[in-house]
Amino acid sequence: MRAFIETLKAIRASRRADRRVGLSSYTVVLDWTTKEYSDYAYTPETVIVRASSPLAAEFNALLKVARDQTRRVGQFEGLEGRALVLAAGNHLKVIATFAGAHTPVASDHF
């Protein structure tokens, strides 16, 4: 129980520090633009990032997905930083950016 309380305190402290710096949560939805890689995911990539602006959130999301997909996508291998973001921009497009942390809901009721 003690470890749980300490973890909760650490999470709250990091969130307070992020607010002081000016970071907010954003949810970015990305979709594959090339047919070669569109088979990997039939649903768009949904990424939750913390950034200072929506544009920064989109760049952070592109970078995160590119790093996660390095083994699947040969064009991402060996790239870092700006080159990796540019390559990700060629293979992914931003569909939407939302303020806050949102998770996709899959339901038969809609």
KASUL-V701795 format. One record per pair of residues at least 6 apart in sequence whose ideal C-beta (glycine too) atoms are under 6 Angstrom apart, sorted by the first residue. I is the first residue (numbers start at 1). J is the second residue. D is the distance in Angstrom with one decimal. If there is no record, write none. Layout:
{{I:J:D} {I:J:D}}
This chain:
{{18:50:6.0} {22:52:5.3} {23:50:4.6} {23:52:5.9} {25:50:5.7} {25:100:5.6} {25:101:4.4} {26:49:5.7} {26:51:5.9} {26:57:3.5} {26:97:5.9} {27:48:5.3} {27:98:4.5} {27:102:4.3} {28:47:5.0} {28:57:5.6} {28:58:5.6} {28:61:3.7} {28:97:5.1} {29:44:5.0} {29:46:5.5} {29:95:4.4} {29:96:4.6} {30:45:4.3} {30:65:5.9} {30:92:4.6} {30:94:6.0} {31:44:4.4} {31:93:5.7} {31:95:5.3} {32:38:4.5} {33:93:5.1} {34:91:5.4} {37:73:5.9} {44:95:5.9} {45:65:5.2} {46:104:5.3} {47:61:4.1} {47:64:5.6} {48:101:4.8} {49:57:5.1} {49:60:4.3} {49:61:5.3} {51:57:3.9} {51:60:5.3} {54:97:4.8} {58:94:5.1} {58:97:5.9} {59:85:5.9} {62:85:5.4} {62:88:4.1} {63:85:5.4} {66:76:5.1} {66:84:5.0} {66:88:3.8} {70:76:4.6} {70:77:5.9} {75:87:5.3} {76:87:5.8} {79:87:5.6}}
